[in-house]
Amino acid sequence: MTRSRTPTAVLVTAFALALAAPAAATTWKPRPFEAIVHDAAFVGVVECVTAGGIVAEHRVVETWKGAERPGETFRLRMGVDFWGPQFPVALVGQRLVIAAGADDPSVKGSTTLGGPVPLWWRRLDARHVVPVSQGHAPVDADEEALGRAFGTAPSDLDALAGAVREFAALPPAEQELRRLKRSARDVGRRLVEGHPEVGAALANIDEASTLDDAVAAVLALAEDAPPEVVRVALGIVVSGRELTARALDARAPAAFPGGDVERRRVLERLRPSPRAAPPAPSRTREAIDAARERLGEEAAVRADDVRLLAEEDPAVAAAALVRWRNPGRSWQDAHRGVVLGSTFAAFCRDDLPVHLRALLEAEDEEVRVAAAVHIAMVEPDEGVEALRRLQALPGLAGGWAALTLARRGRAESIPRALALFRGALPSGMDQVPLENLRLRTLVLLSNSAARAGVDAPPAVDPRADAAAELAAWWAEMSDRCPPFDPWLEELVAQGID
């Protein structure tokens, strides 16, 4: 089978999870092929037709599993993680092989807390979600990378397509049976080393001819077993889904290790509820008073205090941001003005234009730009005028102002936005806000070129020094390629950058 290979697919799509991060980051438990394909509503090859960050629009090229037919388009949401990728992008023309579903089923092995990412506040509907950790790869990925992405041995694209189609054609009970058997094989190898007596029980699982027989064999493995074996047995059984849950429903609670309490816990994992949104900050009078006190005294303004008071007492929050100066003590302070200014603008509902005008006089340059970016959403002429002045600022602040103008069709601001690409970015989380802004610029250029029908921008690594290469492309295309952001109207309606 011959498939077109798109050179932009490898370097720019942050699907590769290549963001540099400190040692305290997120690790993901690898999922096997059977689980990835079984949980997916769609598996196949897609091509990006509207570039985007986190959410992009794709056209189906090949369907290996699912109802979508070739030629149909849908929006796809890409999984995110604070430690990377924060802003995964797909650019027009990129072809990806994906396993996508209604939610991200990735399981974290470990993680550490990060912080707010304003780009995640965008509310763009999408039909499918690809996990942050697996279930996606460029079509021209090598066999080893493709195998890792889909939980298989190294595989080429045609072999993977055949395996997916074969699995998807199985009866539902057989699919879950294969999930349980794969889980038993994966954990059984480690278990037998310390408990050779369980070898026969594990063999019974592998030899089961029906899902019900496999569930019975898993429960037998746990019967009168030491705690570590019971944990493994429960880990095997929760690798199933609804039909496994029904098989457990048919058994008396006494037959389950740990009794009815553990049985209910397992059934909840087999029938997961939609993930709840993170809780809003406490709005008690005590919490509001404490936030006021902290903002009045601390140099290190906290984003959660800004969010709370933007909603409850915006004048106090705005005054604190006007006088705030970034202490620059650690990587967490890098470009924190972007987060604080965006937090205020996103959550303030009373007299927003008035408070944003006050923030135009803030000590911090990034807070000033955040104010102008959001003024442009409610008072376009006033916001654009402020952005024109602020794009002269150095570094990220001026580049953000220029990108905001370019997204509104102002081609004269593109060169300043491309200056964001000067210099290679060293590794470290302190560089991620600038990398995200570079990625947003690439999305704008990709959509603009596609709409104008001109050559796509060069494929560049968003962490590399690519300013000259992109500037040369723009010099050639600028007369025929007006900037165009297909997401702008939807995001302005939400009040989110």
C-alpha positions as CSV (number, residue, x, y, z in Angstrom):
1,M,0.0,0.0,0.0
2,T,1.4,3.4,-0.9
3,R,0.8,6.4,1.3
4,S,2.0,10.0,0.8
5,R,4.6,11.1,3.3
6,T,4.4,14.6,4.6
7,P,7.8,16.0,5.7
8,T,6.2,18.3,8.3
9,A,4.8,15.3,10.2
10,V,7.8,14.5,12.4
11,L,9.3,17.8,13.6
12,V,6.5,20.1,14.3
13,T,3.6,18.0,15.7
14,A,4.2,17.9,19.4
15,F,2.7,14.4,19.3
16,A,6.3,13.1,19.8
17,L,6.2,14.1,23.5
18,A,9.6,15.7,23.0
19,L,9.2,18.7,25.3
20,A,12.2,18.9,27.6
21,A,11.2,18.7,31.3
22,P,12.9,18.4,34.6
23,A,13.3,15.1,36.4
24,A,10.0,15.6,38.2
25,A,7.6,15.0,35.4
26,T,4.9,12.6,34.4
27,T,5.4,8.9,33.5
28,W,2.7,6.9,31.7
29,K,2.0,3.2,32.1
30,P,2.3,1.7,28.6
31,R,-1.0,0.2,27.3
32,P,-1.1,-3.0,25.2
33,F,-2.4,-3.1,21.6
34,E,-5.6,-4.9,22.7
35,A,-6.5,-2.1,25.1
36,I,-5.6,0.7,22.8
37,V,-7.7,-0.7,19.9
38,H,-10.6,-1.9,22.0
39,D,-11.1,1.5,23.7
40,A,-10.9,3.4,20.5
41,A,-13.9,4.5,18.5
42,F,-11.8,5.3,15.5
43,V,-8.5,3.8,14.3
44,G,-7.0,4.7,11.0
45,V,-5.1,7.3,9.0
46,V,-6.1,11.0,9.0
47,E,-4.8,14.1,7.3
48,C,-4.9,17.5,9.0
49,V,-7.0,20.0,7.0
50,T,-7.2,22.8,9.6
51,A,-4.2,23.3,11.7
52,G,-4.6,23.7,15.4
53,G,-3.1,23.3,18.8
54,I,-4.7,20.7,21.1
55,V,-7.7,20.6,18.7
56,A,-7.4,20.4,14.9
57,E,-9.6,19.3,12.1
58,H,-8.7,16.1,10.1
59,R,-9.9,14.3,7.0
60,V,-10.2,10.5,7.1
61,V,-7.8,8.8,4.7
62,E,-8.2,5.2,5.8
63,T,-10.6,3.7,8.3
64,W,-9.4,0.5,10.1
65,K,-12.0,0.7,12.8
66,G,-14.9,3.0,13.3
67,A,-17.9,4.5,11.5
68,E,-16.1,7.4,9.8
69,R,-15.5,6.9,6.1
70,P,-12.7,8.2,3.9
71,G,-13.2,11.8,3.0
72,E,-15.2,12.6,6.2
73,T,-13.8,15.3,8.5
74,F,-13.8,15.7,12.2
75,R,-12.2,17.6,15.0
76,L,-9.6,15.7,17.0
77,R,-8.4,16.7,20.5
78,M,-4.9,15.8,21.5
79,G,-4.0,14.8,25.0
80,V,-1.9,17.3,27.1
81,D,0.3,17.2,30.1
82,F,1.9,20.1,32.0
83,W,5.3,18.5,31.6
84,G,4.8,18.0,27.9
85,P,3.2,18.3,25.6
86,Q,1.3,21.4,26.8
87,F,0.3,22.5,23.3
88,P,0.5,19.6,20.8
89,V,-0.1,20.8,17.3
90,A,-1.1,19.4,13.9
91,L,-0.4,21.3,10.7
92,V,-2.2,21.2,7.4
93,G,-1.1,18.2,5.3
94,Q,0.3,16.1,8.2
95,R,-0.8,12.5,8.1
96,L,-1.2,10.6,11.3
97,V,-2.2,7.1,12.3
98,I,-4.4,7.4,15.4
99,A,-6.5,5.4,17.8
100,A,-9.0,7.9,19.2
101,G,-12.0,7.6,21.5
102,A,-14.3,9.7,23.7
103,D,-11.7,10.2,26.4
104,D,-8.0,9.8,27.2
105,P,-7.6,6.4,28.9
106,S,-3.9,7.0,29.6
107,V,-2.9,5.9,33.1
108,K,-0.3,7.9,35.0
109,G,2.5,6.0,36.6
110,S,3.6,9.1,38.5
111,T,3.4,12.8,38.2
112,T,4.2,16.0,40.0
113,L,2.0,19.1,40.1
114,G,2.5,21.8,37.5
115,G,0.5,24.9,37.2
116,P,-2.2,26.6,35.2
117,V,-1.9,26.6,31.4
118,P,-4.2,29.3,29.9
119,L,-4.2,27.5,26.5
120,W,-6.1,24.7,28.1
121,W,-9.0,27.0,28.8
122,R,-10.0,26.9,25.2
123,R,-13.4,25.2,24.8
124,L,-13.3,23.8,21.3
125,D,-15.6,20.8,20.7
126,A,-14.0,17.7,19.3
127,R,-15.5,14.4,18.2
128,H,-12.5,12.2,19.3
129,V,-9.6,12.4,21.7
130,V,-6.2,10.8,21.2
131,P,-4.3,9.9,24.4
132,V,-1.3,11.9,25.5
133,S,0.9,8.9,25.8
134,Q,0.1,6.4,23.0
135,G,-2.3,5.8,20.1
136,H,-0.8,8.2,17.6
137,A,2.2,8.5,15.3
138,P,3.2,10.1,12.0
139,V,2.5,7.8,9.1
140,D,6.1,7.7,8.3
141,A,7.3,6.8,11.8
142,D,9.8,3.9,11.9
143,E,8.6,0.5,12.9
144,E,9.9,0.7,16.4
145,A,8.2,4.0,17.1
146,L,5.0,2.7,15.6
147,G,5.1,-0.4,17.8
148,R,5.6,1.7,20.9
149,A,2.7,4.0,20.0
150,F,0.3,1.1,19.5
151,G,1.6,-1.4,22.1
152,T,2.9,-4.0,19.7
153,A,6.2,-5.4,18.6
154,P,7.9,-3.3,15.9
155,S,5.5,-3.1,13.0
156,D,5.1,-1.4,9.7
157,L,1.9,0.5,8.8
158,D,0.3,-2.2,6.7
159,A,0.9,-4.9,9.3
160,L,-0.6,-2.6,12.0
161,A,-3.6,-2.0,9.8
162,G,-4.2,-5.7,9.3
163,A,-3.9,-6.4,13.1
164,V,-6.4,-3.6,13.9
165,R,-8.9,-4.8,11.4
166,E,-8.5,-8.4,12.6
167,F,-9.0,-7.4,16.2
168,A,-12.0,-5.1,15.4
169,A,-13.8,-7.9,13.5
170,L,-13.8,-10.2,16.6
171,P,-17.0,-10.6,18.7
172,P,-17.0,-8.1,21.6
173,A,-16.5,-10.9,24.2
174,E,-13.5,-12.2,22.3
175,Q,-12.0,-8.7,22.3
176,E,-12.3,-8.5,26.1
177,L,-11.0,-12.0,26.5
178,R,-7.9,-11.1,24.5
179,R,-7.4,-8.0,26.8
180,L,-7.5,-10.2,29.9
181,K,-5.1,-12.7,28.4
182,R,-2.6,-10.0,27.3
183,S,-2.7,-8.5,30.8
184,A,-2.2,-11.9,32.4
185,R,0.8,-12.6,30.2
186,D,2.3,-9.2,30.8
187,V,2.1,-9.3,34.6
188,G,2.4,-13.0,34.9
189,R,6.0,-13.1,33.7
190,R,7.0,-10.9,36.7
191,L,4.7,-12.7,39.1
192,V,6.0,-16.2,38.5
193,E,9.5,-15.2,39.3
194,G,8.5,-14.7,42.9
195,H,5.6,-17.1,43.1
196,P,6.2,-20.1,40.9
197,E,3.2,-21.8,42.4
198,V,0.8,-19.5,40.4
199,G,2.1,-20.7,37.0
200,A,-0.7,-23.2,36.6
201,A,-3.4,-20.6,37.5
202,L,-1.9,-18.1,35.0
203,A,-1.9,-20.9,32.3
204,N,-5.6,-21.4,33.0
205,I,-6.3,-17.8,32.2
206,D,-4.3,-18.0,28.9
207,E,-6.1,-21.2,27.9
208,A,-9.6,-20.0,28.7
209,S,-11.9,-20.3,25.7
210,T,-14.6,-17.8,27.0
211,L,-14.5,-14.5,28.8
212,D,-16.5,-16.1,31.7
213,D,-13.9,-18.9,32.0
214,A,-11.1,-16.3,32.1
215,V,-12.7,-14.3,34.8
216,A,-13.2,-17.4,36.8
217,A,-9.6,-18.3,36.4
218,V,-8.5,-14.8,37.5
219,L,-10.6,-15.1,40.7
220,A,-9.2,-18.6,41.3
221,L,-5.7,-17.1,41.0
222,A,-6.5,-14.7,43.9
223,E,-8.2,-17.4,46.1
224,D,-6.3,-17.8,49.4
225,A,-3.3,-16.1,47.8
226,P,-0.8,-13.6,49.4
227,P,-1.6,-9.9,49.0
228,E,0.8,-9.3,46.2
229,V,-0.8,-12.1,44.1
230,V,-4.3,-10.7,44.9
231,R,-3.2,-7.3,43.7
232,V,-2.0,-8.8,40.4
233,A,-5.3,-10.7,40.0
234,L,-7.3,-7.5,40.5
235,G,-5.0,-5.7,38.0
236,I,-5.8,-8.4,35.4
237,V,-9.5,-8.2,35.9
238,V,-9.7,-4.4,35.7
239,S,-8.1,-4.6,32.2
240,G,-11.5,-5.6,30.9
241,R,-14.5,-3.5,30.3
242,E,-18.3,-3.9,30.4
243,L,-18.6,-7.6,29.5
244,T,-16.0,-8.4,32.2
245,A,-18.1,-6.3,34.6
246,R,-21.2,-8.4,33.7
247,A,-19.2,-11.6,34.4
248,L,-18.4,-10.3,37.8
249,D,-22.0,-9.2,38.4
250,A,-23.0,-12.8,37.9
251,R,-20.9,-14.0,40.8
252,A,-21.6,-13.8,44.5
253,P,-19.6,-11.1,46.4
254,A,-18.2,-13.8,48.6
255,A,-16.4,-15.2,45.6
256,F,-14.4,-12.0,45.1
257,P,-11.1,-11.3,46.9
258,G,-11.7,-8.6,49.4
259,G,-15.4,-9.2,49.4
260,D,-18.1,-6.8,48.3
261,V,-16.2,-3.6,49.0
262,E,-13.3,-4.5,46.7
263,R,-15.8,-5.9,44.1
264,R,-17.6,-2.6,43.9
265,R,-14.3,-0.7,43.5
266,V,-13.3,-3.0,40.6
267,L,-16.7,-2.6,39.0
268,E,-16.4,1.2,39.2
269,R,-13.0,1.0,37.3
270,L,-14.6,-1.3,34.7
271,R,-17.4,1.2,34.2
272,P,-15.6,4.5,34.5
273,S,-17.7,7.7,34.7
274,P,-16.7,10.8,32.6
275,R,-13.8,12.7,34.2
276,A,-15.0,15.5,36.4
277,A,-13.8,19.0,35.8
278,P,-11.3,20.3,38.4
279,P,-13.0,22.0,41.3
280,A,-13.3,25.8,41.4
281,P,-11.5,27.6,44.2
282,S,-13.3,27.9,47.5
283,R,-15.5,31.1,47.6
284,T,-16.0,31.3,51.3
285,R,-15.6,34.7,53.0
286,E,-12.6,33.3,54.8
287,A,-10.9,32.2,51.5
288,I,-11.7,35.6,49.8
289,D,-10.3,37.6,52.8
290,A,-7.2,35.4,52.9
291,A,-6.6,36.0,49.1
292,R,-7.0,39.7,49.6
293,E,-4.4,39.7,52.4
294,R,-1.9,37.7,50.3
295,L,-2.3,39.9,47.3
296,G,-1.8,42.9,49.4
297,E,1.4,41.7,51.0
298,E,3.2,39.1,48.8
299,A,5.5,39.9,45.9
300,A,4.9,36.4,44.6
301,V,1.3,36.7,43.4
302,R,-0.5,33.4,43.2
303,A,-2.6,32.4,40.2
304,D,-5.3,30.8,42.3
305,D,-5.7,34.1,44.3
306,V,-5.9,36.1,41.1
307,R,-8.6,33.8,39.8
308,L,-10.6,33.9,43.0
309,L,-10.5,37.7,43.3
310,A,-11.0,38.3,39.5
311,E,-14.4,36.8,40.1
312,E,-15.1,38.2,43.6
313,D,-13.1,41.4,44.0
314,P,-11.5,42.3,40.6
315,A,-10.4,45.8,41.7
316,V,-8.1,44.3,44.3
317,A,-6.7,41.7,41.9
318,A,-6.1,44.2,39.2
319,A,-4.3,46.6,41.6
320,A,-2.1,43.7,42.8
321,L,-1.2,42.8,39.2
322,V,-0.4,46.5,38.3
323,R,2.3,46.7,40.9
324,W,3.5,43.0,40.7
325,R,7.1,42.4,39.5
326,N,8.3,39.0,38.5
327,P,10.8,37.8,41.1
328,G,12.5,35.5,38.6
329,R,13.6,33.1,41.3
330,S,13.1,29.8,39.5
331,W,11.8,28.3,36.2
332,Q,8.3,28.5,37.7
333,D,8.6,32.3,37.5
334,A,9.5,32.3,33.8
335,H,6.9,34.2,31.8
336,R,4.5,34.1,34.8
337,G,3.1,37.4,33.7
338,V,1.4,35.5,30.9
339,V,-0.4,33.2,33.3
340,L,-1.4,35.9,35.8
341,G,-2.6,38.3,33.2
342,S,-4.5,35.7,31.3
343,T,-6.0,34.3,34.5
344,F,-7.4,37.7,35.5
345,A,-8.8,38.4,32.0
346,A,-10.4,34.9,31.7
347,F,-12.2,35.0,35.0
348,C,-13.1,38.6,35.6
349,R,-16.7,39.3,34.7
350,D,-17.4,42.7,36.2
351,D,-16.2,45.9,34.5
352,L,-13.6,43.8,32.5
353,P,-12.6,46.6,30.1
354,V,-12.0,49.0,32.9
355,H,-9.7,46.7,34.8
356,L,-7.9,45.6,31.6
357,R,-7.2,49.3,30.9
358,A,-5.6,49.6,34.3
359,L,-3.4,46.5,33.5
360,L,-2.0,48.3,30.5
361,E,0.0,50.3,33.0
362,A,1.3,47.2,34.8
363,E,5.0,46.9,35.8
364,D,5.3,43.5,34.1
365,E,5.4,43.6,30.3
366,E,3.6,40.3,29.9
367,V,0.7,41.4,32.1
368,R,0.4,44.5,29.9
369,V,0.3,42.4,26.7
370,A,-2.3,40.0,28.3
371,A,-4.5,43.0,29.0
372,A,-4.2,44.2,25.4
373,V,-4.9,40.8,24.0
374,H,-8.1,40.6,25.9
375,I,-9.1,44.2,25.3
376,A,-9.0,43.4,21.6
377,M,-11.7,40.8,22.2
378,V,-14.2,43.3,23.8
379,E,-13.0,46.6,22.3
380,P,-11.3,45.7,19.0
381,D,-10.0,49.1,17.9
382,E,-8.7,50.0,21.3
383,G,-7.1,46.6,21.8
384,V,-5.4,46.7,18.4
385,E,-4.0,50.1,19.0
386,A,-2.5,48.9,22.3
387,L,-1.1,45.8,20.7
388,R,0.6,47.9,18.0
389,R,2.5,49.8,20.7
390,L,3.3,46.7,22.7
391,Q,4.7,44.6,19.8
392,A,7.8,46.7,20.1
393,L,8.6,45.1,23.4
394,P,11.4,42.6,23.4
395,G,11.1,38.8,23.7
396,L,7.9,36.9,24.3
397,A,5.8,39.9,25.3
398,G,6.3,41.7,22.0
399,G,6.0,38.5,20.0
400,W,2.7,37.7,21.7
401,A,1.4,41.1,20.8
402,A,2.5,40.7,17.2
403,L,1.0,37.2,16.9
404,T,-2.3,38.6,18.2
405,L,-2.3,41.3,15.6
406,A,-1.4,38.8,12.8
407,R,-4.3,36.5,13.9
408,R,-6.5,39.5,13.1
409,G,-5.2,39.7,9.6
410,R,-2.5,42.3,10.1
411,A,0.3,41.0,7.9
412,E,2.7,43.7,8.8
413,S,3.1,42.1,12.3
414,I,4.2,38.7,10.9
415,P,7.9,39.6,10.8
416,R,7.9,40.6,14.5
417,A,6.1,37.3,15.3
418,L,8.7,35.4,13.3
419,A,11.4,37.0,15.5
420,L,10.2,34.6,18.2
421,F,12.2,31.9,16.4
422,R,15.6,33.6,16.9
423,G,17.9,31.4,18.7
424,A,17.6,27.8,19.7
425,L,15.7,27.1,22.9
426,P,17.7,25.4,25.6
427,S,16.0,22.5,27.4
428,G,14.0,23.3,30.5
429,M,10.4,24.1,31.5
430,D,11.3,27.8,31.6
431,Q,11.3,27.8,27.8
432,V,8.0,26.1,27.3
433,P,5.9,29.3,27.2
434,L,8.0,30.6,24.4
435,E,7.9,27.3,22.6
436,N,4.1,27.3,22.9
437,L,4.0,30.7,21.3
438,R,6.2,29.5,18.4
439,L,3.9,26.6,17.9
440,R,0.9,28.9,17.8
441,T,2.7,31.0,15.1
442,L,3.3,27.8,13.0
443,V,-0.4,27.0,13.3
444,L,-1.3,30.5,12.0
445,L,1.2,30.2,9.1
446,S,-0.1,26.7,8.2
447,N,-3.7,27.8,8.0
448,S,-2.9,31.0,6.1
449,A,-0.9,29.1,3.5
450,A,-3.6,26.5,3.1
451,R,-6.4,29.1,2.6
452,A,-4.3,31.1,0.1
453,G,-3.3,28.0,-1.8
454,V,0.5,28.8,-1.6
455,D,3.4,26.6,-0.6
456,A,3.3,25.5,3.1
457,P,5.8,27.0,5.4
458,P,9.0,25.1,5.8
459,A,9.0,22.2,8.4
460,V,11.0,23.5,11.3
461,D,11.7,22.3,14.8
462,P,9.9,24.7,17.1
463,R,12.9,24.7,19.5
464,A,15.5,25.4,16.8
465,D,16.7,28.8,15.5
466,A,14.4,29.0,12.5
467,A,13.8,32.7,12.2
468,A,15.8,33.1,8.9
469,E,14.2,30.2,7.2
470,L,10.6,31.3,8.1
471,A,11.4,34.9,7.2
472,A,12.6,33.8,3.8
473,W,9.4,31.9,3.2
474,W,7.3,34.9,4.3
475,A,9.2,37.3,2.1
476,E,8.3,35.1,-0.9
477,M,4.6,34.5,0.1
478,S,3.5,37.6,1.9
479,D,1.9,39.3,-1.1
480,R,-0.2,36.2,-1.8
481,C,-0.8,34.9,1.8
482,P,-2.9,37.1,4.1
483,P,-2.9,35.9,7.7
484,F,-5.9,33.8,8.6
485,D,-7.0,32.2,11.9
486,P,-10.0,29.9,11.5
487,W,-10.3,29.6,15.3
488,L,-10.4,33.3,16.1
489,E,-14.1,33.9,16.1
490,E,-14.9,30.9,18.2
491,L,-12.2,31.8,20.8
492,V,-13.1,35.5,21.0
493,A,-16.7,34.5,21.8
494,Q,-15.3,32.6,24.7
495,G,-13.0,35.4,25.8
496,I,-10.0,33.1,25.6
497,D,-6.8,33.7,23.8
